[in-house]
């Protein structure tokens, strides 16, 4: 019984270590923004972490020329296959997601 106890303890430690290593660019000195965390949880399935995945008809966010107001309207209301998040996110969370989306654009 004692060996089983140690096995589960070490398994838990190993899982925690793997979980923290799997997070990209997350550190105590540079925590992810709220907008990035929401984007990673809700938007990366189709847009990808860099915004250029393009699954299910998702637009390439790195090439977007929409202004802030237009991006906010799309995130809030959705369009086509993309659902709107206006009923799920608070206004400040919507703004944070827009802030993050705007950082994904390619710089000339």
C-alpha positions, 0 to 999 in steps of 0.5 A: 500500500505504501508503494502505491501511495508514493506512486500517486504522489510522484505521478501528481508531481510529474503531471504538475511539472509537465503542465507548467512546462506546456504553457507557452511564454508564461512566467511570473515576470511576464504573465499573459494578459486577460485578453490572451488567456480568453483568446487562448481558451475560446479562439485558438480552436479556429484561429490558432495561437498566432491568429493564422490557423484558418480552420472552419473558415476563420479569418487570418487575424495577422492579415486583418485590416479591420479597425478596433471598432470593427474587431470589437463588433465581430468579437461581440456579435460574431459573423458567419460560423463565428459565434459572438461572445457578447453574452458570455464576456463582460465589456472589459473582457471583450476589450481585452480580447480585442487588445490581444487580437490587434497584437497578432497583426503582422507589422510592416 
